[in-house]
């Protein structure tokens, strides 16, 4: 998993509440088992019409948002079913971070397991960022995970965000739960060796 330290990227404003996982990645695209290849289907029903043609009015079909790496949304992002394909699709499209007022719990947890940084800030801060995005299409933010800050290029806007200390360290090191466990592989092997159950001969 790619470590997350400092990231500067284009913001894509998605001014919607309750963006659910079925909209993030519709169910008909969940048959793949690899984590890659989902970006093309991200927000499919919003990005494309019934003939599969791009909808010109959807934010991710417009420049410069089609190359955005920071998604800005509102309340309860990632609600709905617990499909891990949702953060897979967002990451595969190119997003590294999502800024919102709140997230659904399971989606929030899944983001950290897939190298995606979900940032919660208050509604006033989100509204201020939407105002900036409305006035400046090419709005770039720098997210510094170590210092837990978000800053505009000109420094006129800066805010701090909270994050669990353990999750922060895992993202900084590029570790998911499996990767973190493998750091203790030698200790686990030693424990298994010294606590092995006695074998019973076959046929008894």
Phi, psi and omega in degrees: 000136182290126178299151177243116178241284175234131180228130173247129182203165175288140179266136171248114181275120177242089189278072181219145171267158172054046175288111186266165185292337177288333174278324178297312177213101183301153189300332183291351181253016186266009184281340178290146178251348175281156179279346183261162176094000183270344184301325181293341181256002181301130181052040190305313184290339176269328184280332188232150177273187184295340178264006179079015179267143181300137175276120186296336185271359180272137190305318184283355174264005182244142172283142003268008187292338180291351175242023182288151176235359176233121180259133179248124180221195189243245190260140171062044179291137177084021178287175181099207184293162190269022185302125178287348178298337182297306175294330175302314182294318179296316180293321181292329176293330180128003179285138175251338183211152175231130178249126181206167177290320180203160180231153169292142189302310185294316177300317180302314179296318181296329179301314182295331180283353184232022174072019181253128183266111174269121184249125176257129174224165184288166186297325179298320180292317178299316179298322178296321178291321176297321177298317177297317180295326178294324184272341185220098183301317180271063179273118177249138176240148171250121179255119179252104184291321180302315181266354178058048181234154173235127185224141172281163182301322183272359178077005182286340178232131176211139178213161180250146178231148179274153175200144177299135186299319181293316179295323177301312181296322179296319178293319179299326181267353181072039184245131166267185183296323179293315179299321178295319178296320182294341174296336181254024184302316181296318180293322178295316179297320179295318179297315180298324181291319183276347181241024180294138178285145178295144178274150178250123179304142179290150178092355179268000000 
